[in-house]
């Protein structure tokens, strides 16, 4: 598991700034400048806004197991999973979001535009595991 999530308070501050920004694209919750999904990016301590509205931080919340993954990220997984449940992303946006979520949660570095079958499979397996664990 990734060990560099910010605290809930920092994430709330960041996402509030994003949602008030002219570059925030509400339909997907992404930034028009960096194209990241902000509900994911706002949880990561080493990340910062491309316009510098919020900066990276060293204030972190160490995640020791899956039950400590921020609820917003779990919700992102649950919301995304229907677009992946066949084992194949329904579109490019779903594939990108899956890879970004996987990278965030597991500390991986897969490129969101990869077409490598084993890379995509690893991301799917990781996201599917989290989804299935939420059903328990």
Residue pairs with C-beta under 8 A, 6 or more apart in sequence:
1 63
1 64
1 65
1 66
1 68
1 69
1 105
1 106
1 107
2 63
2 104
2 105
2 106
2 107
3 60
3 62
3 63
3 107
4 44
4 45
4 46
4 60
4 107
5 11
5 43
5 44
5 45
5 60
5 61
5 63
5 69
5 70
6 14
6 42
6 43
6 44
6 45
6 57
6 59
6 60
6 61
7 59
7 60
7 61
8 61
8 70
10 45
10 57
10 59
11 42
11 43
11 70
11 72
13 54
14 38
14 42
14 49
14 54
15 38
15 39
15 42
17 49
17 53
17 54
18 24
18 31
18 38
18 42
18 49
18 53
19 26
21 31
21 51
21 53
23 31
23 32
23 33
23 51
24 30
24 31
24 32
24 38
25 31
25 32
28 37
28 93
29 37
29 38
29 39
30 36
30 37
30 38
31 38
31 41
31 49
31 50
33 50
33 51
34 41
34 50
36 47
36 100
37 76
37 97
37 100
37 101
39 72
39 73
39 76
40 73
40 76
40 97
40 100
40 101
40 104
41 47
41 104
42 54
43 70
43 72
43 73
43 104
44 104
45 56
45 57
45 58
45 59
45 60
46 56
47 56
48 54
48 55
48 56
49 55
61 68
63 69
66 130
66 133
69 105
69 130
73 101
73 104
73 105
74 130
74 134
76 97
76 101
77 101
77 105
77 127
77 130
77 131
77 134
78 131
78 134
80 94
80 97
80 98
80 101
80 127
81 127
81 128
81 131
83 89
83 90
83 91
83 94
84 90
84 94
84 98
84 124
84 127
84 128
87 124
89 95
89 98
89 120
95 112
95 120
96 112
96 113
98 123
98 124
98 127
99 110
99 111
99 112
99 114
99 119
99 120
99 123
100 112
101 127
102 108
102 110
102 122
102 123
102 126
102 127
103 109
103 110
105 126
105 130
106 126
108 122
108 123
110 119
110 122
110 123
114 120
